Amino acid sequence: MMDPQFGVGIRNYLFENDDGLLYSSITNKIEEQASKYMPFVGIVDIDFTESELYSNYLSVTIQYVIGPLDVSDNLLITVPRN
């Protein structure tokens, strides 16, 4: 992309304390970046779950719809927490 502002920077959040606002901050950043770089994509839902297999992994599921194509899908991203 050659744009230093591109992306959410999810790894920057991995060492933050889960103070109840952490997931809200990540959600806001995802929605902000999607509207900036992909305005044709609508975010329907964002869900955070701890991995059942590995306790130090966080999974983020993003349910989205591509408006012009009327296509919806889910994106699952799993990142290590340490």
Salt bridges, closest charged atoms under 4 A:
GLU32 OE2 - LYS29 NZ 3.72
GLU50 OE2 - ARG81 NH1 2.70
